[in-house]
Amino acid sequence: MFGFFVSIVVYPFAVYGLRRFFTERLGMESNIGFLVFLLASVVSWLAAEAVGRL
């Protein structure tokens, strides 16, 4: 259950970091919404799994 809350907290930071990475570092300005959503979901899930195993 605690992993769910970690997932909720981590998701916005993952979205912000990934969006910033793709726009500033890689220069991708358009059509990154689904990619950011997908990768942020994976990061959030991994964080929840890591907390769940502690």
C-alpha positions as CSV (number, residue, x, y, z in Angstrom):
1,M,0.0,0.0,0.0
2,F,2.9,2.4,0.8
3,G,4.2,1.7,-2.7
4,F,1.1,3.2,-4.2
5,F,1.7,6.5,-2.4
6,V,5.3,6.5,-3.5
7,S,4.1,5.9,-7.1
8,I,1.8,8.9,-6.8
9,V,4.5,11.1,-5.4
10,V,7.2,10.1,-7.9
11,Y,5.1,10.4,-11.1
12,P,4.9,14.2,-11.3
13,F,8.7,14.5,-10.8
14,A,9.3,11.8,-13.4
15,V,7.1,13.7,-15.9
16,Y,8.9,16.9,-15.2
17,G,12.3,15.4,-15.5
18,L,11.6,13.4,-18.6
19,R,9.9,16.3,-20.4
20,R,12.8,18.6,-19.5
21,F,15.3,15.9,-20.7
22,F,13.6,15.4,-24.0
23,T,13.1,19.1,-24.8
24,E,16.4,20.6,-23.4
25,R,18.9,17.8,-24.0
26,L,17.6,16.1,-27.0
27,G,15.8,19.0,-28.7
28,M,12.5,17.1,-29.2
29,E,9.8,19.7,-29.0
30,S,6.7,17.9,-30.4
31,N,5.1,14.5,-30.1
32,I,6.7,13.5,-26.8
33,G,3.5,13.3,-24.7
34,F,2.9,9.6,-25.0
35,L,6.6,8.8,-24.6
36,V,6.8,10.9,-21.5
37,F,3.6,9.3,-20.1
38,L,4.9,5.8,-20.8
39,L,8.4,6.3,-19.3
40,A,7.0,8.2,-16.3
41,S,4.6,5.3,-15.6
42,V,7.5,2.9,-15.8
43,V,9.7,5.0,-13.4
44,S,6.7,5.3,-11.0
45,W,6.1,1.6,-11.1
46,L,9.7,0.8,-10.5
47,A,9.8,3.2,-7.5
48,A,6.8,1.5,-6.0
49,E,8.3,-2.0,-6.5
50,A,11.5,-0.9,-4.9
51,V,9.7,0.5,-1.9
52,G,7.6,-2.6,-1.7
53,R,10.6,-4.9,-1.5
54,L,12.2,-2.9,1.4
